[in-house]
């Protein structure tokens, strides 16, 4: 996934969330309903850190698991999931099924 597609995905989460739940799915089969979002932010690692990748991310919260994933590759921590380069969803939609963004193959 290129940077432009990644940023478009983050803006979809940030722009389309208006208090209504969004549904997010990952390749491992995990499907969740998210009822809140932090907005976009820059990751907290600093240049010079071994793990620094200088990226933007967003966290979704009030996560309700609709379908469990086949593995633990998507971390749910304190009822939140961080959407980042390490955790890119496959599909984002509204609760009514309207697809807002889908990852290109």
Order of alpha helices (4+ residues) and beta strands (2+ residues): alpha-beta-beta-beta-beta-beta-beta-beta-beta
